[in-house]
């Protein structure tokens, strides 16, 4: 029987259930059947939404680039981001992917007027009194390795904290790091494909 879980992957946790490294893994936080795995991954130092399932069809539809699912990231960047930088991010910037230059596709980027309500991060990001930070929302339909971090660095505002908030209409609203929600097949397909 297919099973579906959405989780809030904490910061500094590998997106896998087994590891040879001395790093925290999903098994340290989530108890799911042995045949359930994450769909895709989030970097060790990123946090937020991961979908866990044993549904191979869902896995294929979410990971195959031809389906272009919208992913929404909430990103805290170093310094007060400019409108010009936001415009550059929206129109596509040059990053390096597997050693080659790649221009990102157009995407939606906006600045949060007020800092979003997000869980405290442990450990917290460094605090520097003289340099502000900004929060932006990025929605894109592609997922190159470290793409969001590379994009913000390319426009001069390095990423300090990266949270994947949503994939399509499936999001982590109401979840704290290390928490999980169980969904039915109908619920998850409605959130992802309607």
C-alpha positions in Angstrom: 0.0 0.0 0.0 1.3 3.4 -0.9 2.0 5.7 2.0 2.7 9.5 2.0 4.4 11.7 4.6 5.4 15.3 4.5 8.2 16.3 6.9 10.0 19.4 8.0 13.7 18.3 7.6 15.7 20.1 10.2 18.9 22.0 9.5 22.1 19.9 9.4 20.4 16.6 8.7 21.1 14.4 5.6 18.1 13.7 3.3 18.5 9.9 3.8 17.8 7.2 6.2 21.3 5.6 6.3 24.7 7.1 6.4 28.4 6.1 7.0 29.1 9.7 8.2 28.8 11.0 11.7 25.9 13.3 10.7 22.2 13.2 11.7 19.9 11.4 9.3 16.2 11.3 8.7 15.9 8.1 10.8 17.0 10.2 13.9 13.7 12.1 13.6 11.1 10.1 11.6 9.8 6.6 12.1 8.4 5.4 8.7 8.1 2.0 7.1 11.4 0.6 5.6 10.2 0.9 1.9 9.5 4.7 2.3 12.1 7.1 1.0 12.5 10.9 0.4 11.4 12.2 -3.0 14.5 14.1 -4.1 16.7 15.8 -1.5 17.4 18.9 0.4 21.0 19.9 1.1 22.4 19.1 4.6 22.4 22.8 5.5 19.0 23.5 4.0 15.7 22.8 5.8 12.0 22.4 5.1 9.7 20.3 3.1 10.5 16.8 2.0 8.0 14.3 0.8 8.5 10.7 1.9 6.7 7.9 0.0 6.9 4.4 -1.4 4.8 5.5 -4.5 7.2 5.1 -7.5 4.8 6.9 -9.9 4.7 10.0 -7.6 8.5 9.8 -7.2 8.9 9.8 -11.0 6.4 12.7 -11.6 8.1 14.9 -9.0 11.7 14.2 -10.1 11.4 14.2 -13.9 12.3 17.8 -15.0 9.7 17.6 -17.9 6.9 18.0 -15.3 8.2 21.3 -14.0 6.7 21.5 -10.5 6.8 24.8 -8.7 9.0 24.8 -5.6 8.9 27.7 -3.2 11.9 28.6 -1.1 12.1 31.2 1.8 15.6 32.5 1.7 17.4 34.7 4.2 20.3 36.5 2.5 23.2 38.6 3.7 22.6 42.4 3.6 19.6 44.4 2.4 18.7 43.0 -1.0 18.1 45.5 -3.8 15.3 45.6 -6.3 17.9 45.3 -9.1 19.1 42.0 -7.6 15.5 40.7 -7.3 15.0 41.7 -11.0 18.2 39.8 -12.0 17.1 36.7 -10.1 13.6 36.8 -11.8 15.1 37.1 -15.3 17.7 34.4 -14.8 21.3 34.5 -13.7 24.4 32.6 -14.8 25.5 29.8 -12.4 27.8 26.9 -12.7 26.3 23.4 -12.9 28.6 20.4 -13.2 31.5 22.7 -14.3 29.5 24.4 -17.1 27.8 27.8 -17.3 24.1 27.6 -16.9 21.5 30.4 -17.1 18.6 29.8 -14.7 15.0 30.0 -16.1 12.8 33.0 -15.3 11.2 32.6 -11.9 9.1 34.5 -9.3 11.0 36.4 -6.7 9.7 38.8 -4.0 11.0 40.4 -0.9 9.2 39.8 2.4 8.2 43.2 3.8 8.4 41.8 7.3 10.5 38.8 8.4 8.4 35.7 8.0 7.4 33.6 11.0 9.8 30.6 10.9 11.1 28.3 13.6 14.3 29.2 15.4 17.2 27.6 13.8 19.6 25.5 15.9 22.3 26.7 15.8 21.1 30.2 14.8 22.7 32.0 11.8 25.5 34.4 12.8 24.4 37.8 13.8 26.2 40.9 12.8 24.9 44.2 14.1 26.2 46.3 11.3 25.0 44.2 8.4 21.3 43.6 7.9 19.7 40.6 6.4 16.7 40.2 4.1 14.1 37.5 3.5 13.0 36.7 -0.1 10.6 34.2 -1.6 11.7 32.3 -4.7 9.4 30.1 -6.7 11.0 28.1 -9.5 10.2 25.0 -11.5 13.7 23.6 -11.9 16.1 22.1 -9.3 19.7 22.2 -10.2 22.2 21.3 -7.4 22.6 24.1 -4.9 20.6 26.3 -7.4 19.1 28.8 -5.0 22.4 29.4 -3.1 24.3 29.8 -6.4 21.6 32.3 -7.6 21.7 34.6 -4.6 25.5 34.5 -4.6 25.5 35.4 -8.3 23.7 38.7 -7.5 25.9 39.5 -4.5 23.6 38.4 -1.7 24.8 35.1 -0.2 22.3 32.8 1.3 22.4 32.5 5.1 19.3 30.3 5.6 17.3 28.3 3.1 13.9 26.8 3.8 11.9 24.9 1.2 8.4 26.0 2.1 6.3 24.3 -0.6 6.1 22.1 -3.7 3.0 23.2 -5.6 0.3 23.5 -2.9 1.9 21.1 -0.5 3.7 23.0 2.3 5.1 22.9 5.8 2.6 25.4 7.3 2.2 24.5 11.0 5.1 22.0 11.1 8.2 22.5 13.3 11.6 21.0 12.3 11.5 17.3 13.0 7.7 17.1 12.7 5.7 15.0 10.2 2.2 14.9 8.7 0.6 11.8 7.2 -1.5 12.3 4.0 -3.7 10.1 2.0 -3.0 9.4 -1.7 -5.9 11.6 -2.7 -4.7 14.5 -0.5 -1.2 14.5 -1.8 -2.1 14.1 -5.4 -4.6 17.0 -5.1 -1.9 19.2 -3.5 0.7 18.4 -6.1 -1.2 17.9 -9.4 -4.5 19.9 -9.3 
